[in-house]
């Protein structure tokens, strides 16, 4: 199953790129998810991001490995792959892309592929996962549009 969300922010591409850090990751946490960031190495190949998530009174671990990253003059990306996932997820691949649109505009793309144990379950959890990532749109805008452009 796929989720694909694009967000345009009114900010210089380099500033958006520099802003992809632990503080942004914590700002992106939806208010309805009880989540603790246990480890955040960054967004370079080999880095680890580890979370503890409490849902319905049950603690789960989520550990993602940054499996690749790259850059062109107008685009940067990194991919996190779920190594340890909360039930019912069986696989997770999230490609984060930041693209230069103009001098003071950038596009952030969340391109996600996930699977559970069945297609029916994929469809059942899709709305909640989509909502969690759609929540990022106004957060990205607030976070990056308030930085000063130089």
N, C-alpha and C positions, 0 to 999 in steps of 0.2 A: 504494500500500500504506500502511496506517496502523498506528501504534503509539500506544497511549494508556495512560498510567500515572499513577495518583494516589498521592500520599504525604501522610499526615497527620503533622504535627509538633506537638509540645506547646510552642508558642511563640507569643507575641504577633504578630499579623499585621504590624504596623509593623516589628518587629525582623526578621522574615523578609524583608520587602520590602527593608529596608536592607541585609540580608546578601547580596543578589544582586549580587555584585561579582566582581572579578578573583580574589580569594582563594577564593571558593566555586567558581568555574569551574575553577580549578586543582585543588581538592580533589575535584572530580567526575571527574577523569581516571581511567579504569579502569587498573589496574596492568598489564594485558596489552597496552596500546596505547602505543607510543612516539610521544608527541605533545609538541610545543613550541608554546606560546602565543606567537605573534609580535606580535600586536596585540589589544588589548581596549579599545575606546572606552567601552563601557557598554551600556545596554539602551534607549536612546532612539532614535526614528526618525532614520535617517541614520548611526548608529554602525556601526562595522565590527568584526568579530571574525575574526582570521586565525590559522590553525594550519598547522604543518608536521607531517605524519604519516608515520612510517616503517612500512611493512608489507611483510614478506617481502623486506627489503633495498631496497625502492623508496620514494623520497621523493615525497610528494604534497602539494599545497597545498589548503587548504580555507579559503575566504573567504566569510563570511556578512555580509549587510547586514541591519540591523534595519529592517524595512520599515514597521512600525507599532508603536505602543504606546498604551496607554490606561489609564484608571482610573475606577472608580466608588467609592462609599464602602466597599464590601466586597470589591472585586476589582481586581487590577492585572494587566496582561498586556503582553507584547511578543512580536513575531514575528521570527524570523530566517529569511532566505531565502538558500539557497546560490547564490552568484554564481560561484564557482570550486569545483568539487567533485572529490574523488578518484574515479577509475574504480572501480567501474562505475556510480556514481550519476550520474543525468542531471538530477534535480530534488530539491529538499529544501525543506520548509517546516516550521518548528518553532515552535509557539505555546506559550509559557511563561505559565502563569497561577498567580497566588497569590490564594487566597480566604480571607477571614475565616470561621472556623467558629464560634468562641466567643472569649471574652476572651483565653484562653491556648492556642488551637489555630488552626492554619492548614492549608490544603490546598494542595499544590503539584501542578500538573498539567503533564505533558509530553505534548503532543498533536502528533504528528509525521506528516507525509505525505512519502513518498519514491517515486521511480521510478528504474528502471534502463532498459536498452534492451529488456527483455522481462519479461513477467509471470512467466515461469519463473525468471528471475534474481532478480526481486523476492522470490519465495518462498524462493529459495536463500539469500539474505543476510539475510532477516528474522530468523532465530534469533540471529545474531550481533549485529545492531543492537538487537533486543529485549533481549538480555542486557546490552549496554552501557548501556542506559537503566534497566533493572531494577537494575543495580549502584548507581544513584543513590539508591535508596530508603534503604538503611542509611546512606549518606553524609549525605543530607539530615537523617535522624533524629539522627545523632551531632552533626552540625554545628549544628543549631538547638536540639535538646533540651538541650544543655549550657549554652546561654546563660541568664543569670539573667532570670526574669520580674520585672517591676516592678509 
